[in-house]
Amino acid sequence: MERINSKLYLQNCYIMQENERLRRKAQLLNQENQVLVSQLKQKLAKSCAGQSANSKPCPATMLDLNSHPSATAEPSNCES
């Protein structure tokens, strides 16, 4: 019984370490995503501000970057 407990304890430690590693990675990816969204918004704002009065008006709404891709969109290459 003690051997089983020791094995489970070690597995639990490994899982907690992996969870912490993934949490840090998720934080970094979230920070990177926030920077990219900010840059995109700045570019879109500059693009809209730079348009002349005769050109097409800028859309009143921004793309929802949190929405799920449509079913017709091409699948992304999700390699880590």
C-alpha positions in Angstrom: 0.0 0.0 0.0 2.8 2.4 0.8 4.4 1.7 -2.5 1.2 2.6 -4.3 0.9 5.8 -2.3 4.5 6.8 -3.2 3.9 6.1 -6.8 0.7 8.2 -6.8 2.4 11.0 -4.9 5.2 11.1 -7.6 2.6 11.1 -10.3 0.7 13.9 -8.6 4.0 15.9 -8.3 4.6 15.5 -12.0 1.1 16.6 -12.9 1.4 19.7 -10.7 4.8 20.6 -12.3 3.3 20.1 -15.8 0.3 22.2 -14.8 2.5 25.0 -13.7 4.6 24.8 -16.9 1.4 25.0 -19.0 0.0 27.8 -16.9 3.1 29.9 -17.5 3.0 29.1 -21.2 -0.7 30.1 -21.3 0.2 33.4 -19.6 2.9 34.2 -22.1 0.6 33.3 -25.1 -2.1 35.5 -23.6 0.3 38.4 -23.3 1.5 37.9 -26.8 -2.1 37.8 -28.0 -2.9 41.0 -26.2 0.0 42.8 -27.9 -1.0 41.5 -31.3 -4.6 42.6 -30.9 -3.4 46.0 -29.7 -1.2 46.3 -32.8 -4.0 45.2 -35.1 -6.4 47.7 -33.6 -3.8 50.5 -34.0 -3.3 49.5 -37.7 -7.0 49.4 -38.3 -7.5 52.8 -36.6 -4.7 54.4 -38.7 -6.2 52.8 -41.8 -9.6 54.3 -41.1 -8.2 57.7 -40.1 -6.1 57.8 -43.4 -9.0 57.2 -45.7 -10.3 60.2 -47.7 -13.9 61.4 -47.6 -14.6 59.9 -51.0 -13.5 56.4 -50.2 -15.6 53.7 -48.6 -16.3 54.3 -44.9 -14.7 52.2 -42.3 -16.8 49.6 -40.7 -18.4 50.8 -37.5 -17.6 47.5 -35.8 -14.3 45.7 -35.4 -13.9 42.1 -36.0 -14.6 39.9 -33.0 -11.3 38.3 -32.4 -12.7 36.1 -29.7 -15.3 34.5 -32.0 -14.9 31.0 -33.3 -13.8 30.6 -36.9 -16.6 29.8 -39.4 -17.1 26.2 -40.6 -16.0 27.3 -44.0 -12.6 28.7 -42.9 -9.5 26.7 -43.6 -8.2 24.7 -40.7 -5.1 26.2 -39.1 -1.8 24.4 -38.7 -1.7 24.0 -34.9 1.8 22.9 -34.2 3.5 23.7 -30.9 
